[in-house]
Amino acid sequence: MILMLVCSLQKEEYGGILAMCGTSDSKQSAVVLTSHSQENIIRMHGLPDFEDRGQLSAIKDARALAALPGGMIAAGDAAGTVKTWQWR
């Protein structure tokens, strides 16, 4: 299998990546979720061009991200808090 880099994103103001997860939104478009150090949000970017798709708030330094069945997203932080979101 040969893989080819399609696009990349690097923004120093975001800080280091703590967690990353790929999923599909409610319209089946590809989205990558990233959590960055010292931020209280999870960033969402559309693929393949990394357009800004918004943010999920109220979770600091998310260490784990997961795409779940039924269009749900789960995130866990260093304090042990787990939060979930649902695509609409």
Backbone as JSON, one array per atom type, in Angstrom:
{
  "sequence": "MILMLVCSLQKEEYGGILAMCGTSDSKQSAVVLTSHSQENIIRMHGLPDFEDRGQLSAIKDARALAALPGGMIAAGDAAGTVKTWQWR",
  "N": [[0.85, -1.17, 0.0], [0.58, 2.19, -0.85], [0.88, 5.35, 0.51], [-0.06, 8.78, 0.18], [0.76, 12.06, 1.03], [-1.78, 14.35, 1.48], [-2.55, 16.85, 2.46], [-1.45, 19.21, 4.92], [-1.47, 20.65, 8.23], [-0.2, 23.19, 10.19], [-0.03, 25.1, 12.95], [1.48, 27.16, 15.0], [0.42, 28.67, 17.08], [-1.56, 27.09, 18.14], [-0.38, 25.22, 19.83], [1.06, 22.13, 21.13], [-0.2, 18.97, 19.91], [-2.47, 17.02, 21.71], [-4.38, 15.03, 21.42], [-6.03, 13.29, 18.73], [-8.53, 12.65, 16.29], [-10.36, 11.09, 13.7], [-13.45, 11.48, 11.95], [-16.85, 11.38, 10.65], [-19.16, 13.92, 9.72], [-22.67, 14.84, 10.16], [-23.47, 14.9, 7.54], [-21.87, 13.12, 6.32], [-19.33, 14.09, 5.66], [-15.78, 14.26, 5.82], [-14.06, 14.82, 8.87], [-11.56, 16.09, 11.03], [-10.69, 15.94, 14.41], [-9.02, 17.8, 16.88], [-7.13, 18.13, 19.86], [-5.4, 20.48, 21.74], [-2.49, 21.43, 23.65], [-2.94, 23.32, 26.65], [-5.43, 24.45, 26.0], [-8.95, 25.08, 26.13], [-10.69, 23.81, 24.45], [-11.85, 21.7, 21.73], [-10.73, 21.42, 18.53], [-12.23, 21.49, 15.28], [-11.75, 20.38, 12.0], [-12.39, 20.42, 8.56], [-11.81, 17.92, 6.06], [-10.37, 17.48, 2.81], [-8.87, 19.84, 3.13], [-8.53, 21.15, 5.58], [-10.35, 23.14, 6.47], [-11.81, 25.43, 8.78], [-14.07, 24.09, 11.01], [-15.3, 24.68, 13.32], [-15.64, 24.55, 16.96], [-15.49, 22.51, 19.9], [-16.43, 23.12, 23.14], [-15.61, 23.63, 26.66], [-13.93, 21.67, 27.74], [-10.83, 20.93, 29.03], [-7.54, 20.48, 27.87], [-7.97, 17.94, 26.49], [-7.28, 14.54, 26.51], [-7.95, 12.24, 25.23], [-9.76, 11.28, 22.38], [-12.64, 10.13, 20.7], [-14.51, 8.69, 18.05], [-17.8, 7.69, 18.03], [-20.39, 5.2, 17.5], [-23.42, 6.17, 15.77], [-23.01, 8.86, 15.31], [-21.78, 10.18, 17.43], [-19.36, 11.86, 19.53], [-16.69, 11.43, 21.76], [-14.81, 12.68, 24.52], [-12.03, 12.73, 26.72], [-10.48, 14.11, 29.62], [-7.46, 15.13, 31.46], [-8.21, 15.15, 34.12], [-10.0, 13.13, 34.35], [-12.57, 13.47, 33.47], [-15.22, 12.74, 31.31], [-16.79, 13.68, 28.34], [-19.52, 13.93, 26.03], [-20.62, 14.52, 22.66], [-23.06, 15.15, 20.09], [-23.54, 14.88, 16.62], [-25.57, 17.07, 14.66]],
  "CA": [[0.0, 0.0, 0.0], [1.32, 3.44, -0.91], [0.13, 6.51, 1.0], [0.44, 10.04, -0.31], [0.32, 13.2, 1.83], [-2.74, 15.16, 0.75], [-2.52, 18.21, 2.98], [-1.05, 19.24, 6.32], [-1.8, 21.87, 8.96], [0.69, 23.47, 11.32], [-0.24, 26.43, 13.49], [2.2, 27.2, 16.26], [-0.4, 29.26, 18.13], [-2.39, 26.05, 18.72], [0.34, 24.41, 20.8], [1.22, 20.72, 20.77], [-1.41, 18.15, 19.85], [-2.62, 16.02, 22.77], [-5.21, 13.92, 20.91], [-6.56, 13.52, 17.4], [-9.49, 11.62, 15.91], [-11.1, 11.34, 12.47], [-14.85, 11.05, 11.98], [-17.7, 11.98, 9.62], [-20.25, 14.71, 10.29], [-24.01, 14.33, 9.86], [-23.61, 14.81, 6.08], [-20.84, 12.16, 5.91], [-18.09, 14.76, 5.26], [-14.66, 13.91, 6.71], [-13.67, 15.85, 9.84], [-10.55, 15.68, 12.0], [-10.81, 16.63, 15.7], [-7.72, 17.88, 17.55], [-7.02, 18.77, 21.16], [-4.06, 21.07, 21.85], [-2.09, 21.75, 25.03], [-3.32, 24.61, 27.23], [-6.66, 24.98, 25.42], [-10.2, 24.59, 26.7], [-11.56, 23.46, 23.32], [-11.45, 20.72, 20.73], [-10.88, 22.06, 17.22], [-12.74, 20.64, 14.21], [-11.31, 20.83, 10.68], [-12.85, 19.6, 7.44], [-10.76, 17.36, 5.22], [-8.92, 17.36, 2.92], [-8.16, 21.12, 3.14], [-8.44, 21.66, 6.95], [-11.15, 24.34, 6.73], [-12.3, 25.52, 10.15], [-15.44, 23.59, 11.15], [-15.83, 25.05, 14.62], [-14.97, 24.09, 18.18], [-16.26, 21.96, 21.02], [-15.87, 23.82, 24.3], [-15.83, 23.15, 28.03], [-13.06, 20.55, 28.14], [-9.46, 21.43, 29.0], [-6.48, 19.5, 27.62], [-8.53, 16.61, 26.21], [-6.2, 13.57, 26.26], [-8.47, 11.14, 24.42], [-10.91, 11.6, 21.52], [-13.15, 8.93, 20.02], [-15.74, 8.74, 17.27], [-18.65, 6.6, 18.47], [-21.52, 4.93, 16.6], [-24.57, 7.06, 15.88], [-22.62, 10.26, 15.17], [-21.34, 10.77, 18.69], [-17.93, 12.08, 19.78], [-16.39, 11.42, 23.2], [-13.49, 13.23, 24.88], [-11.67, 12.59, 28.13], [-9.39, 15.0, 29.99], [-6.5, 14.63, 32.45], [-8.87, 15.03, 35.42], [-10.86, 11.96, 34.33], [-13.9, 13.84, 33.01], [-15.58, 12.32, 29.95], [-17.94, 14.4, 27.8], [-19.93, 13.47, 24.71], [-21.34, 15.43, 21.78], [-23.81, 14.47, 19.03], [-23.72, 15.66, 15.4], [-26.96, 17.36, 14.29]],
  "C": [[0.9, 1.23, 0.0], [0.4, 4.56, -0.45], [0.76, 7.78, 0.48], [-0.11, 11.16, 0.58], [-0.57, 14.08, 0.98], [-2.64, 16.62, 1.18], [-2.03, 18.14, 4.42], [-1.38, 20.6, 6.92], [-0.8, 22.01, 10.09], [0.46, 24.91, 11.73], [0.37, 26.47, 14.87], [1.36, 27.78, 17.4], [-1.33, 28.24, 18.79], [-1.68, 25.3, 19.84], [0.41, 22.97, 20.34], [-0.1, 19.96, 20.78], [-1.38, 17.1, 20.96], [-3.38, 14.8, 22.28], [-5.76, 14.31, 19.55], [-7.46, 12.35, 17.03], [-10.16, 12.03, 14.6], [-12.51, 10.79, 12.58], [-15.56, 11.64, 10.76], [-18.79, 12.77, 10.3], [-21.59, 14.13, 9.86], [-24.28, 14.21, 8.36], [-22.55, 13.89, 5.47], [-19.6, 12.81, 5.31], [-17.01, 14.44, 6.29], [-14.25, 15.1, 7.57], [-12.58, 15.27, 10.73], [-10.72, 16.57, 13.24], [-9.44, 16.64, 16.34], [-7.86, 18.61, 18.87], [-5.58, 19.24, 21.3], [-3.78, 21.45, 23.29], [-2.52, 23.17, 25.41], [-4.54, 25.24, 26.58], [-7.87, 24.33, 26.07], [-11.19, 24.18, 25.61], [-10.99, 22.27, 22.56], [-11.73, 21.38, 19.39], [-11.36, 21.03, 16.2], [-12.32, 21.23, 12.87], [-11.85, 19.86, 9.63], [-11.68, 19.11, 6.62], [-11.24, 17.35, 3.77], [-8.19, 18.69, 3.12], [-8.09, 21.81, 4.5], [-9.22, 22.96, 7.16], [-11.7, 24.27, 8.15], [-13.76, 25.09, 10.19], [-16.03, 23.9, 12.52], [-15.05, 24.43, 15.77], [-15.98, 23.45, 19.13], [-15.62, 22.53, 22.27], [-16.1, 23.05, 25.59], [-15.08, 21.87, 28.36], [-11.62, 21.01, 27.97], [-8.48, 20.28, 28.8], [-7.04, 18.09, 27.43], [-7.4, 15.67, 25.81], [-6.64, 12.41, 25.38], [-9.7, 11.62, 23.66], [-11.34, 10.31, 20.83], [-14.42, 9.24, 19.26], [-16.55, 7.49, 17.63], [-19.77, 6.35, 17.46], [-22.64, 5.94, 16.82], [-24.2, 8.54, 15.81], [-22.22, 10.94, 16.46], [-19.83, 10.89, 18.74], [-17.74, 12.1, 21.29], [-14.99, 11.98, 23.4], [-13.28, 13.05, 26.37], [-10.48, 13.49, 28.44], [-8.52, 14.4, 31.08], [-7.12, 14.44, 33.83], [-9.79, 13.82, 35.48], [-12.28, 12.25, 33.89], [-14.09, 13.35, 31.57], [-16.83, 13.09, 29.54], [-18.25, 13.85, 26.43], [-20.7, 14.56, 23.98], [-22.0, 14.6, 20.7], [-23.89, 15.4, 17.83], [-25.2, 15.9, 15.16], [-27.03, 17.75, 12.84]]
}
